[in-house]
């Protein structure tokens, strides 16, 4: 489920983010054009599940310590 959340967040970021720099017209020398969100590696998609698992393990551990 967390892998699906990572893909969903990436796709929403691409859709709501800035346009592709190639589609911007009327650009002059010195203008700043925001870069489009691109994920070019596997690490961001692995970070979501690992962080989700760490959150579950951490909250379970804390809850167990409070009961004990």
CHARMM internal coordinates of N, CA and C (Angstrom, degrees):
IC EDIT
DIST 1 N 1 CA 1.4411
DIST 1 CA 1 C 1.5231
ANGL 1 N 1 CA 1 C 111.31
DIST 1 C 2 N 1.3254
ANGL 1 CA 1 C 2 N 116.03
DIHE 1 N 1 CA 1 C 2 N -36.44
DIST 2 N 2 CA 1.4625
ANGL 1 C 2 N 2 CA 117.35
DIHE 1 CA 1 C 2 N 2 CA 179.53
DIST 2 CA 2 C 1.5262
ANGL 2 N 2 CA 2 C 111.66
DIHE 1 C 2 N 2 CA 2 C -70.52
DIST 2 C 3 N 1.3280
ANGL 2 CA 2 C 3 N 117.01
DIHE 2 N 2 CA 2 C 3 N -30.64
DIST 3 N 3 CA 1.4665
ANGL 2 C 3 N 3 CA 119.07
DIHE 2 CA 2 C 3 N 3 CA 175.45
DIST 3 CA 3 C 1.5202
ANGL 3 N 3 CA 3 C 110.20
DIHE 2 C 3 N 3 CA 3 C -65.51
DIST 3 C 4 N 1.3250
ANGL 3 CA 3 C 4 N 116.75
DIHE 3 N 3 CA 3 C 4 N -38.51
DIST 4 N 4 CA 1.4641
ANGL 3 C 4 N 4 CA 120.11
DIHE 3 CA 3 C 4 N 4 CA 176.16
DIST 4 CA 4 C 1.5246
ANGL 4 N 4 CA 4 C 110.65
DIHE 3 C 4 N 4 CA 4 C -65.58
DIST 4 C 5 N 1.3314
ANGL 4 CA 4 C 5 N 117.35
DIHE 4 N 4 CA 4 C 5 N -36.28
DIST 5 N 5 CA 1.4629
ANGL 4 C 5 N 5 CA 120.75
DIHE 4 CA 4 C 5 N 5 CA 177.05
DIST 5 CA 5 C 1.5222
ANGL 5 N 5 CA 5 C 110.72
DIHE 4 C 5 N 5 CA 5 C -64.94
DIST 5 C 6 N 1.3235
ANGL 5 CA 5 C 6 N 117.45
DIHE 5 N 5 CA 5 C 6 N -37.55
DIST 6 N 6 CA 1.4607
ANGL 5 C 6 N 6 CA 120.82
DIHE 5 CA 5 C 6 N 6 CA 178.33
DIST 6 CA 6 C 1.5208
ANGL 6 N 6 CA 6 C 111.06
DIHE 5 C 6 N 6 CA 6 C -64.34
DIST 6 C 7 N 1.3208
ANGL 6 CA 6 C 7 N 116.37
DIHE 6 N 6 CA 6 C 7 N -44.40
DIST 7 N 7 CA 1.4690
ANGL 6 C 7 N 7 CA 120.33
DIHE 6 CA 6 C 7 N 7 CA 179.32
DIST 7 CA 7 C 1.5229
ANGL 7 N 7 CA 7 C 110.15
DIHE 6 C 7 N 7 CA 7 C -66.15
DIST 7 C 8 N 1.3197
ANGL 7 CA 7 C 8 N 117.66
DIHE 7 N 7 CA 7 C 8 N -41.27
DIST 8 N 8 CA 1.4638
ANGL 7 C 8 N 8 CA 121.37
DIHE 7 CA 7 C 8 N 8 CA 178.76
DIST 8 CA 8 C 1.5247
ANGL 8 N 8 CA 8 C 111.14
DIHE 7 C 8 N 8 CA 8 C -62.47
DIST 8 C 9 N 1.3326
ANGL 8 CA 8 C 9 N 117.20
DIHE 8 N 8 CA 8 C 9 N -45.10
DIST 9 N 9 CA 1.4693
ANGL 8 C 9 N 9 CA 120.17
DIHE 8 CA 8 C 9 N 9 CA 178.81
DIST 9 CA 9 C 1.5196
ANGL 9 N 9 CA 9 C 111.20
DIHE 8 C 9 N 9 CA 9 C -62.89
DIST 9 C 10 N 1.3212
ANGL 9 CA 9 C 10 N 117.15
DIHE 9 N 9 CA 9 C 10 N -39.26
DIST 10 N 10 CA 1.4602
ANGL 9 C 10 N 10 CA 121.01
DIHE 9 CA 9 C 10 N 10 CA 178.56
DIST 10 CA 10 C 1.5255
ANGL 10 N 10 CA 10 C 110.84
DIHE 9 C 10 N 10 CA 10 C -64.04
DIST 10 C 11 N 1.3251
ANGL 10 CA 10 C 11 N 117.18
DIHE 10 N 10 CA 10 C 11 N -46.49
DIST 11 N 11 CA 1.4682
ANGL 10 C 11 N 11 CA 120.51
DIHE 10 CA 10 C 11 N 11 CA -178.36
DIST 11 CA 11 C 1.5348
ANGL 11 N 11 CA 11 C 111.28
DIHE 10 C 11 N 11 CA 11 C -66.55
DIST 11 C 12 N 1.3276
ANGL 11 CA 11 C 12 N 117.89
DIHE 11 N 11 CA 11 C 12 N -39.52
DIST 12 N 12 CA 1.4700
ANGL 11 C 12 N 12 CA 120.48
DIHE 11 CA 11 C 12 N 12 CA 177.42
DIST 12 CA 12 C 1.5206
ANGL 12 N 12 CA 12 C 109.56
DIHE 11 C 12 N 12 CA 12 C -64.17
DIST 12 C 13 N 1.3348
ANGL 12 CA 12 C 13 N 116.77
DIHE 12 N 12 CA 12 C 13 N -40.75
DIST 13 N 13 CA 1.4660
ANGL 12 C 13 N 13 CA 120.27
DIHE 12 CA 12 C 13 N 13 CA 177.63
DIST 13 CA 13 C 1.5107
ANGL 13 N 13 CA 13 C 112.48
DIHE 12 C 13 N 13 CA 13 C -62.34
DIST 13 C 14 N 1.3215
ANGL 13 CA 13 C 14 N 117.07
DIHE 13 N 13 CA 13 C 14 N -38.82
DIST 14 N 14 CA 1.4690
ANGL 13 C 14 N 14 CA 120.60
DIHE 13 CA 13 C 14 N 14 CA 178.68
DIST 14 CA 14 C 1.5279
ANGL 14 N 14 CA 14 C 110.42
DIHE 13 C 14 N 14 CA 14 C -67.68
DIST 14 C 15 N 1.3229
ANGL 14 CA 14 C 15 N 116.61
DIHE 14 N 14 CA 14 C 15 N -43.26
DIST 15 N 15 CA 1.4704
ANGL 14 C 15 N 15 CA 120.25
DIHE 14 CA 14 C 15 N 15 CA -177.92
DIST 15 CA 15 C 1.5292
ANGL 15 N 15 CA 15 C 112.39
DIHE 14 C 15 N 15 CA 15 C -69.58
DIST 15 C 16 N 1.3228
ANGL 15 CA 15 C 16 N 117.98
DIHE 15 N 15 CA 15 C 16 N -39.29
DIST 16 N 16 CA 1.4647
ANGL 15 C 16 N 16 CA 120.93
DIHE 15 CA 15 C 16 N 16 CA -176.44
DIST 16 CA 16 C 1.5225
ANGL 16 N 16 CA 16 C 113.06
DIHE 15 C 16 N 16 CA 16 C -93.51
DIST 16 C 17 N 1.3282
ANGL 16 CA 16 C 17 N 116.55
DIHE 16 N 16 CA 16 C 17 N -9.47
DIST 17 N 17 CA 1.4554
ANGL 16 C 17 N 17 CA 120.80
DIHE 16 CA 16 C 17 N 17 CA -178.10
DIST 17 CA 17 C 1.5196
ANGL 17 N 17 CA 17 C 112.35
DIHE 16 C 17 N 17 CA 17 C -78.33
DIST 17 C 18 N 1.3234
ANGL 17 CA 17 C 18 N 115.99
DIHE 17 N 17 CA 17 C 18 N -173.35
DIST 18 N 18 CA 1.4649
ANGL 17 C 18 N 18 CA 120.31
DIHE 17 CA 17 C 18 N 18 CA -179.33
DIST 18 CA 18 C 1.5295
ANGL 18 N 18 CA 18 C 111.34
DIHE 17 C 18 N 18 CA 18 C -66.88
DIST 18 C 19 N 1.3317
ANGL 18 CA 18 C 19 N 116.05
DIHE 18 N 18 CA 18 C 19 N 157.29
DIST 19 N 19 CA 1.4709
ANGL 18 C 19 N 19 CA 119.35
DIHE 18 CA 18 C 19 N 19 CA 179.97
DIST 19 CA 19 C 1.5268
ANGL 19 N 19 CA 19 C 111.22
DIHE 18 C 19 N 19 CA 19 C -71.71
DIST 19 C 20 N 1.2966
ANGL 19 CA 19 C 20 N 115.53
DIHE 19 N 19 CA 19 C 20 N 169.65
DIST 20 N 20 CA 1.4621
ANGL 19 C 20 N 20 CA 121.22
DIHE 19 CA 19 C 20 N 20 CA 176.29
DIST 20 CA 20 C 1.5260
ANGL 20 N 20 CA 20 C 108.87
DIHE 19 C 20 N 20 CA 20 C -63.02
DIST 20 C 21 N 1.3245
ANGL 20 CA 20 C 21 N 118.77
DIHE 20 N 20 CA 20 C 21 N 136.28
DIST 21 N 21 CA 1.4712
ANGL 20 C 21 N 21 CA 120.51
DIHE 20 CA 20 C 21 N 21 CA -179.43
DIST 21 CA 21 C 1.5276
ANGL 21 N 21 CA 21 C 113.37
DIHE 20 C 21 N 21 CA 21 C -58.06
DIST 21 C 22 N 1.3075
ANGL 21 CA 21 C 22 N 117.64
DIHE 21 N 21 CA 21 C 22 N -27.33
DIST 22 N 22 CA 1.4652
ANGL 21 C 22 N 22 CA 120.37
DIHE 21 CA 21 C 22 N 22 CA 179.38
DIST 22 CA 22 C 1.5130
ANGL 22 N 22 CA 22 C 113.48
DIHE 21 C 22 N 22 CA 22 C -70.95
DIST 22 C 23 N 1.3293
ANGL 22 CA 22 C 23 N 117.87
DIHE 22 N 22 CA 22 C 23 N -20.41
DIST 23 N 23 CA 1.4646
ANGL 22 C 23 N 23 CA 120.65
DIHE 22 CA 22 C 23 N 23 CA -178.13
DIST 23 CA 23 C 1.5215
ANGL 23 N 23 CA 23 C 113.23
DIHE 22 C 23 N 23 CA 23 C -91.56
DIST 23 C 24 N 1.3245
ANGL 23 CA 23 C 24 N 117.83
DIHE 23 N 23 CA 23 C 24 N -3.46
DIST 24 N 24 CA 1.4640
ANGL 23 C 24 N 24 CA 121.57
DIHE 23 CA 23 C 24 N 24 CA -179.61
DIST 24 CA 24 C 1.5181
ANGL 24 N 24 CA 24 C 109.13
DIHE 23 C 24 N 24 CA 24 C -83.03
DIST 24 C 25 N 1.3388
ANGL 24 CA 24 C 25 N 116.12
DIHE 24 N 24 CA 24 C 25 N 130.04
DIST 25 N 25 CA 1.4618
ANGL 24 C 25 N 25 CA 119.43
DIHE 24 CA 24 C 25 N 25 CA 179.86
DIST 25 CA 25 C 1.5283
ANGL 25 N 25 CA 25 C 110.00
DIHE 24 C 25 N 25 CA 25 C -112.68
DIST 25 C 26 N 1.2913
ANGL 25 CA 25 C 26 N 115.90
DIHE 25 N 25 CA 25 C 26 N 163.63
DIST 26 N 26 CA 1.4572
ANGL 25 C 26 N 26 CA 121.39
DIHE 25 CA 25 C 26 N 26 CA 178.32
DIST 26 CA 26 C 1.5196
ANGL 26 N 26 CA 26 C 113.02
DIHE 25 C 26 N 26 CA 26 C 75.40
DIST 26 C 27 N 1.3055
ANGL 26 CA 26 C 27 N 116.70
DIHE 26 N 26 CA 26 C 27 N 30.57
DIST 27 N 27 CA 1.4612
ANGL 26 C 27 N 27 CA 121.09
DIHE 26 CA 26 C 27 N 27 CA -178.21
DIST 27 CA 27 C 1.5196
ANGL 27 N 27 CA 27 C 109.36
DIHE 26 C 27 N 27 CA 27 C -89.50
DIST 27 C 28 N 1.3160
ANGL 27 CA 27 C 28 N 114.97
DIHE 27 N 27 CA 27 C 28 N 134.59
DIST 28 N 28 CA 1.4617
ANGL 27 C 28 N 28 CA 120.44
DIHE 27 CA 27 C 28 N 28 CA 177.53
DIST 28 CA 28 C 1.5174
ANGL 28 N 28 CA 28 C 109.17
DIHE 27 C 28 N 28 CA 28 C -116.61
DIST 28 C 29 N 1.3101
ANGL 28 CA 28 C 29 N 115.91
DIHE 28 N 28 CA 28 C 29 N 168.30
DIST 29 N 29 CA 1.4574
ANGL 28 C 29 N 29 CA 121.17
DIHE 28 CA 28 C 29 N 29 CA 179.77
DIST 29 CA 29 C 1.5293
ANGL 29 N 29 CA 29 C 109.07
DIHE 28 C 29 N 29 CA 29 C -61.26
DIST 29 C 30 N 1.3184
ANGL 29 CA 29 C 30 N 116.03
DIHE 29 N 29 CA 29 C 30 N 130.67
DIST 30 N 30 CA 1.4620
ANGL 29 C 30 N 30 CA 121.28
DIHE 29 CA 29 C 30 N 30 CA 179.27
DIST 30 CA 30 C 1.5206
ANGL 30 N 30 CA 30 C 113.93
DIHE 29 C 30 N 30 CA 30 C 95.86
DIST 30 C 31 N 1.3294
ANGL 30 CA 30 C 31 N 117.78
DIHE 30 N 30 CA 30 C 31 N -12.26
DIST 31 N 31 CA 1.4725
ANGL 30 C 31 N 31 CA 120.20
DIHE 30 CA 30 C 31 N 31 CA 177.41
DIST 31 CA 31 C 1.5191
ANGL 31 N 31 CA 31 C 109.86
DIHE 30 C 31 N 31 CA 31 C -69.76
DIST 31 C 32 N 1.3209
ANGL 31 CA 31 C 32 N 114.77
DIHE 31 N 31 CA 31 C 32 N 148.10
DIST 32 N 32 CA 1.4605
ANGL 31 C 32 N 32 CA 120.29
DIHE 31 CA 31 C 32 N 32 CA 177.11
DIST 32 CA 32 C 1.5175
ANGL 32 N 32 CA 32 C 108.89
DIHE 31 C 32 N 32 CA 32 C -104.29
DIST 32 C 33 N 1.3067
ANGL 32 CA 32 C 33 N 115.23
DIHE 32 N 32 CA 32 C 33 N 129.82
DIST 33 N 33 CA 1.4564
ANGL 32 C 33 N 33 CA 121.58
DIHE 32 CA 32 C 33 N 33 CA 179.56
DIST 33 CA 33 C 1.5247
ANGL 33 N 33 CA 33 C 107.51
DIHE 32 C 33 N 33 CA 33 C -118.24
DIST 33 C 34 N 1.3384
ANGL 33 CA 33 C 34 N 118.31
DIHE 33 N 33 CA 33 C 34 N 125.13
DIST 34 N 34 CA 1.4617
ANGL 33 C 34 N 34 CA 119.20
DIHE 33 CA 33 C 34 N 34 CA 179.89
DIST 34 CA 34 C 1.5252
ANGL 34 N 34 CA 34 C 111.12
DIHE 33 C 34 N 34 CA 34 C -67.80
DIST 34 C 35 N 1.2977
ANGL 34 CA 34 C 35 N 115.23
DIHE 34 N 34 CA 34 C 35 N 142.83
DIST 35 N 35 CA 1.4624
ANGL 34 C 35 N 35 CA 120.73
DIHE 34 CA 34 C 35 N 35 CA 179.95
DIST 35 CA 35 C 1.5261
ANGL 35 N 35 CA 35 C 109.87
DIHE 34 C 35 N 35 CA 35 C -80.34
DIST 35 C 36 N 1.2963
ANGL 35 CA 35 C 36 N 115.38
DIHE 35 N 35 CA 35 C 36 N 147.75
DIST 36 N 36 CA 1.4601
ANGL 35 C 36 N 36 CA 121.28
DIHE 35 CA 35 C 36 N 36 CA 177.42
DIST 36 CA 36 C 1.5300
ANGL 36 N 36 CA 36 C 109.42
DIHE 35 C 36 N 36 CA 36 C -78.42
DIST 36 C 37 N 1.3230
ANGL 36 CA 36 C 37 N 116.30
DIHE 36 N 36 CA 36 C 37 N 145.54
DIST 37 N 37 CA 1.4527
ANGL 36 C 37 N 37 CA 121.50
DIHE 36 CA 36 C 37 N 37 CA 178.65
DIST 37 CA 37 C 1.5224
ANGL 37 N 37 CA 37 C 109.92
DIHE 36 C 37 N 37 CA 37 C -66.96
DIST 37 C 38 N 1.3224
ANGL 37 CA 37 C 38 N 115.98
DIHE 37 N 37 CA 37 C 38 N 121.12
DIST 38 N 38 CA 1.4557
ANGL 37 C 38 N 38 CA 120.65
DIHE 37 CA 37 C 38 N 38 CA 177.94
DIST 38 CA 38 C 1.5175
ANGL 38 N 38 CA 38 C 108.50
DIHE 37 C 38 N 38 CA 38 C -133.89
DIST 38 C 39 N 1.2978
ANGL 38 CA 38 C 39 N 115.87
DIHE 38 N 38 CA 38 C 39 N 132.74
DIST 39 N 39 CA 1.4505
ANGL 38 C 39 N 39 CA 121.54
DIHE 38 CA 38 C 39 N 39 CA 175.07
DIST 39 CA 39 C 1.5155
ANGL 39 N 39 CA 39 C 106.59
DIHE 38 C 39 N 39 CA 39 C -105.96
DIST 39 C 40 N 1.3245
ANGL 39 CA 39 C 40 N 116.61
DIHE 39 N 39 CA 39 C 40 N 114.26
DIST 40 N 40 CA 1.4494
ANGL 39 C 40 N 40 CA 119.81
DIHE 39 CA 39 C 40 N 40 CA -175.36
DIST 40 CA 40 C 1.5276
ANGL 40 N 40 CA 40 C 112.64
DIHE 39 C 40 N 40 CA 40 C -114.64
DIST 40 C 41 N 1.3089
ANGL 40 CA 40 C 41 N 116.17
DIHE 40 N 40 CA 40 C 41 N 21.55
DIST 41 N 41 CA 1.4605
ANGL 40 C 41 N 41 CA 119.95
DIHE 40 CA 40 C 41 N 41 CA 178.49
DIST 41 CA 41 C 1.5175
ANGL 41 N 41 CA 41 C 111.13
DIHE 40 C 41 N 41 CA 41 C -149.52
DIST 41 C 42 N 1.3001
ANGL 41 CA 41 C 42 N 115.54
DIHE 41 N 41 CA 41 C 42 N 175.09
DIST 42 N 42 CA 1.4507
ANGL 41 C 42 N 42 CA 121.87
DIHE 41 CA 41 C 42 N 42 CA -178.76
DIST 42 CA 42 C 1.5284
ANGL 42 N 42 CA 42 C 112.28
DIHE 41 C 42 N 42 CA 42 C -91.18
DIST 42 C 43 N 1.3148
ANGL 42 CA 42 C 43 N 117.21
DIHE 42 N 42 CA 42 C 43 N -21.47
DIST 43 N 43 CA 1.4621
ANGL 42 C 43 N 43 CA 121.65
DIHE 42 CA 42 C 43 N 43 CA -174.05
DIST 43 CA 43 C 1.5382
ANGL 43 N 43 CA 43 C 114.01
DIHE 42 C 43 N 43 CA 43 C -56.89
DIST 43 C 44 N 1.3397
ANGL 43 CA 43 C 44 N 120.62
DIHE 43 N 43 CA 43 C 44 N -42.78
DIST 44 N 44 CA 1.4646
ANGL 43 C 44 N 44 CA 118.29
DIHE 43 CA 43 C 44 N 44 CA 179.40
DIST 44 CA 44 C 1.5343
ANGL 44 N 44 CA 44 C 113.28
DIHE 43 C 44 N 44 CA 44 C -61.55
DIST 44 C 45 N 1.3217
ANGL 44 CA 44 C 45 N 116.08
DIHE 44 N 44 CA 44 C 45 N -32.28
DIST 45 N 45 CA 1.4655
ANGL 44 C 45 N 45 CA 119.10
DIHE 44 CA 44 C 45 N 45 CA -179.71
DIST 45 CA 45 C 1.5216
ANGL 45 N 45 CA 45 C 111.44
DIHE 44 C 45 N 45 CA 45 C -78.18
DIST 45 C 46 N 1.3175
ANGL 45 CA 45 C 46 N 117.53
DIHE 45 N 45 CA 45 C 46 N -20.70
DIST 46 N 46 CA 1.4570
ANGL 45 C 46 N 46 CA 120.71
DIHE 45 CA 45 C 46 N 46 CA 175.07
DIST 46 CA 46 C 1.5269
ANGL 46 N 46 CA 46 C 111.74
DIHE 45 C 46 N 46 CA 46 C -85.28
DIST 46 C 47 N 1.3186
ANGL 46 CA 46 C 47 N 116.78
DIHE 46 N 46 CA 46 C 47 N -25.82
DIST 47 N 47 CA 1.4622
ANGL 46 C 47 N 47 CA 120.32
DIHE 46 CA 46 C 47 N 47 CA -178.54
DIST 47 CA 47 C 1.5275
ANGL 47 N 47 CA 47 C 111.58
DIHE 46 C 47 N 47 CA 47 C -67.04
DIST 47 C 48 N 1.3086
ANGL 47 CA 47 C 48 N 118.56
DIHE 47 N 47 CA 47 C 48 N -37.71
DIST 48 N 48 CA 1.4711
ANGL 47 C 48 N 48 CA 121.27
DIHE 47 CA 47 C 48 N 48 CA -179.80
DIST 48 CA 48 C 1.5208
ANGL 48 N 48 CA 48 C 111.77
DIHE 47 C 48 N 48 CA 48 C -60.97
DIST 48 C 49 N 1.3410
ANGL 48 CA 48 C 49 N 119.50
DIHE 48 N 48 CA 48 C 49 N -52.91
DIST 49 N 49 CA 1.4730
ANGL 48 C 49 N 49 CA 118.50
DIHE 48 CA 48 C 49 N 49 CA 179.81
DIST 49 CA 49 C 1.5211
ANGL 49 N 49 CA 49 C 113.09
DIHE 48 C 49 N 49 CA 49 C -63.60
DIST 49 C 50 N 1.3309
ANGL 49 CA 49 C 50 N 117.56
DIHE 49 N 49 CA 49 C 50 N -37.33
DIST 50 N 50 CA 1.4556
ANGL 49 C 50 N 50 CA 120.18
DIHE 49 CA 49 C 50 N 50 CA 179.99
DIST 50 CA 50 C 1.5240
ANGL 50 N 50 CA 50 C 110.52
DIHE 49 C 50 N 50 CA 50 C -66.19
DIST 50 C 51 N 1.3245
ANGL 50 CA 50 C 51 N 117.32
DIHE 50 N 50 CA 50 C 51 N -42.97
DIST 51 N 51 CA 1.4672
ANGL 50 C 51 N 51 CA 120.74
DIHE 50 CA 50 C 51 N 51 CA 178.12
DIST 51 CA 51 C 1.5272
ANGL 51 N 51 CA 51 C 110.84
DIHE 50 C 51 N 51 CA 51 C -66.23
DIST 51 C 52 N 1.3204
ANGL 51 CA 51 C 52 N 117.12
DIHE 51 N 51 CA 51 C 52 N -38.16
DIST 52 N 52 CA 1.4619
ANGL 51 C 52 N 52 CA 120.15
DIHE 51 CA 51 C 52 N 52 CA 177.34
DIST 52 CA 52 C 1.5157
ANGL 52 N 52 CA 52 C 111.52
DIHE 51 C 52 N 52 CA 52 C -64.13
DIST 52 C 53 N 1.3194
ANGL 52 CA 52 C 53 N 116.81
DIHE 52 N 52 CA 52 C 53 N -42.74
DIST 53 N 53 CA 1.4595
ANGL 52 C 53 N 53 CA 120.84
DIHE 52 CA 52 C 53 N 53 CA 178.24
DIST 53 CA 53 C 1.5267
ANGL 53 N 53 CA 53 C 110.70
DIHE 52 C 53 N 53 CA 53 C -65.65
DIST 53 C 54 N 1.3188
ANGL 53 CA 53 C 54 N 117.32
DIHE 53 N 53 CA 53 C 54 N -40.62
DIST 54 N 54 CA 1.4678
ANGL 53 C 54 N 54 CA 120.65
DIHE 53 CA 53 C 54 N 54 CA 178.17
DIST 54 CA 54 C 1.5272
ANGL 54 N 54 CA 54 C 110.79
DIHE 53 C 54 N 54 CA 54 C -62.38
DIST 54 C 55 N 1.3233
ANGL 54 CA 54 C 55 N 117.68
DIHE 54 N 54 CA 54 C 55 N -38.58
DIST 55 N 55 CA 1.4574
ANGL 54 C 55 N 55 CA 120.84
DIHE 54 CA 54 C 55 N 55 CA 177.82
DIST 55 CA 55 C 1.5173
ANGL 55 N 55 CA 55 C 112.45
DIHE 54 C 55 N 55 CA 55 C -65.26
DIST 55 C 56 N 1.3179
ANGL 55 CA 55 C 56 N 117.30
DIHE 55 N 55 CA 55 C 56 N -42.22
DIST 56 N 56 CA 1.4645
ANGL 55 C 56 N 56 CA 120.87
DIHE 55 CA 55 C 56 N 56 CA 178.94
DIST 56 CA 56 C 1.5206
ANGL 56 N 56 CA 56 C 110.57
DIHE 55 C 56 N 56 CA 56 C -66.18
DIST 56 C 57 N 1.3222
ANGL 56 CA 56 C 57 N 116.89
DIHE 56 N 56 CA 56 C 57 N -46.69
DIST 57 N 57 CA 1.4681
ANGL 56 C 57 N 57 CA 120.54
DIHE 56 CA 56 C 57 N 57 CA -179.97
DIST 57 CA 57 C 1.5316
ANGL 57 N 57 CA 57 C 110.31
DIHE 56 C 57 N 57 CA 57 C -63.05
DIST 57 C 58 N 1.3283
ANGL 57 CA 57 C 58 N 116.73
DIHE 57 N 57 CA 57 C 58 N -43.86
DIST 58 N 58 CA 1.4680
ANGL 57 C 58 N 58 CA 120.32
DIHE 57 CA 57 C 58 N 58 CA 179.86
DIST 58 CA 58 C 1.5114
ANGL 58 N 58 CA 58 C 112.80
DIHE 57 C 58 N 58 CA 58 C -63.15
DIST 58 C 59 N 1.3167
ANGL 58 CA 58 C 59 N 117.56
DIHE 58 N 58 CA 58 C 59 N -45.05
DIST 59 N 59 CA 1.4667
ANGL 58 C 59 N 59 CA 119.44
DIHE 58 CA 58 C 59 N 59 CA -179.36
DIST 59 CA 59 C 1.5212
ANGL 59 N 59 CA 59 C 111.36
DIHE 58 C 59 N 59 CA 59 C -69.10
DIST 59 C 60 N 1.3385
ANGL 59 CA 59 C 60 N 118.17
DIHE 59 N 59 CA 59 C 60 N -34.93
DIST 60 N 60 CA 1.4630
ANGL 59 C 60 N 60 CA 120.93
DIHE 59 CA 59 C 60 N 60 CA 176.25
DIST 60 CA 60 C 1.5176
ANGL 60 N 60 CA 60 C 110.67
DIHE 59 C 60 N 60 CA 60 C -66.06
DIST 60 C 61 N 1.3120
ANGL 60 CA 60 C 61 N 117.08
DIHE 60 N 60 CA 60 C 61 N -41.14
DIST 61 N 61 CA 1.4534
ANGL 60 C 61 N 61 CA 121.43
DIHE 60 CA 60 C 61 N 61 CA 179.20
DIST 61 CA 61 C 1.5309
ANGL 61 N 61 CA 61 C 111.35
DIHE 60 C 61 N 61 CA 61 C -64.91
DIST 61 C 62 N 1.3296
ANGL 61 CA 61 C 62 N 116.15
DIHE 61 N 61 CA 61 C 62 N -45.21
DIST 62 N 62 CA 1.4642
ANGL 61 C 62 N 62 CA 119.81
DIHE 61 CA 61 C 62 N 62 CA 179.28
DIST 62 CA 62 C 1.5213
ANGL 62 N 62 CA 62 C 111.37
DIHE 61 C 62 N 62 CA 62 C -64.43
DIST 62 C 63 N 1.3167
ANGL 62 CA 62 C 63 N 116.73
DIHE 62 N 62 CA 62 C 63 N -41.89
DIST 63 N 63 CA 1.4645
ANGL 62 C 63 N 63 CA 120.74
DIHE 62 CA 62 C 63 N 63 CA 179.27
DIST 63 CA 63 C 1.5335
ANGL 63 N 63 CA 63 C 110.70
DIHE 62 C 63 N 63 CA 63 C -62.95
DIST 63 C 64 N 1.3202
ANGL 63 CA 63 C 64 N 117.10
DIHE 63 N 63 CA 63 C 64 N -39.92
DIST 64 N 64 CA 1.4628
ANGL 63 C 64 N 64 CA 121.41
DIHE 63 CA 63 C 64 N 64 CA 177.05
DIST 64 CA 64 C 1.5153
ANGL 64 N 64 CA 64 C 112.24
DIHE 63 C 64 N 64 CA 64 C -65.44
DIST 64 C 65 N 1.3168
ANGL 64 CA 64 C 65 N 118.01
DIHE 64 N 64 CA 64 C 65 N -37.02
DIST 65 N 65 CA 1.4719
ANGL 64 C 65 N 65 CA 121.88
DIHE 64 CA 64 C 65 N 65 CA 179.26
DIST 65 CA 65 C 1.5256
ANGL 65 N 65 CA 65 C 110.68
DIHE 64 C 65 N 65 CA 65 C -69.55
DIST 65 C 66 N 1.3406
ANGL 65 CA 65 C 66 N 117.32
DIHE 65 N 65 CA 65 C 66 N -34.70
DIST 66 N 66 CA 1.4624
ANGL 65 C 66 N 66 CA 119.88
DIHE 65 CA 65 C 66 N 66 CA -179.69
DIST 66 CA 66 C 1.5194
ANGL 66 N 66 CA 66 C 111.70
DIHE 65 C 66 N 66 CA 66 C -71.75
DIST 66 C 67 N 1.3143
ANGL 66 CA 66 C 67 N 117.76
DIHE 66 N 66 CA 66 C 67 N -31.07
DIST 67 N 67 CA 1.4676
ANGL 66 C 67 N 67 CA 121.69
DIHE 66 CA 66 C 67 N 67 CA 178.32
DIST 67 CA 67 C 1.5171
ANGL 67 N 67 CA 67 C 111.97
DIHE 66 C 67 N 67 CA 67 C -74.95
DIST 67 C 68 N 1.3319
ANGL 67 CA 67 C 68 N 115.94
DIHE 67 N 67 CA 67 C 68 N -36.46
DIST 68 N 68 CA 1.4593
ANGL 67 C 68 N 68 CA 122.23
DIHE 67 CA 67 C 68 N 68 CA -171.17
DIST 68 CA 68 C 1.4669
ANGL 68 N 68 CA 68 C 114.48
DIHE 67 C 68 N 68 CA 68 C -72.62
END
COOR INIT
IC SEED 1 N 1 CA 1 C
IC BUILD
